[in-house]
Amino acid sequence: MHVAVSPLAERDLEAIGDYIAEDNPSRAVSFIAELRIQCATIAKAPQAYRVRPELGEGIRSCAHGNYVIFFTATKARLTIVRVLHGAMDIPAQFTGGASG
């Protein structure tokens, strides 16, 4: 299965990395790598993860540490939609109601 990362999710990953790097640059690199590995793991069985209809059609989620990976999946493609901190107002991130 092909794993694609949306431009918005790429921005999320960059922001996460920048935030962690303020205190620990090497951990920032390793944590972003962990998130990308988790995305590859999701691709093996995307239907096993929680459905999130309140966020949009076909959206599912997977927690990793304090962060949540949001994605959609078809038979051929997994699309990472967002990667957000679990403490955020997540519905607002999907409706554009808050900036984080």
Secondary structure as UniProt FT lines:
FT   STRAND          2..5
FT   HELIX           7..21
FT   TURN            22..23
FT   HELIX           25..44
FT   HELIX           46..48
FT   STRAND          50..51
FT   TURN            53..55
FT   TURN            57..58
FT   STRAND          60..64
FT   TURN            65..66
FT   STRAND          67..73
FT   STRAND          77..85
FT   TURN            86..87
FT   HELIX           90..95
//
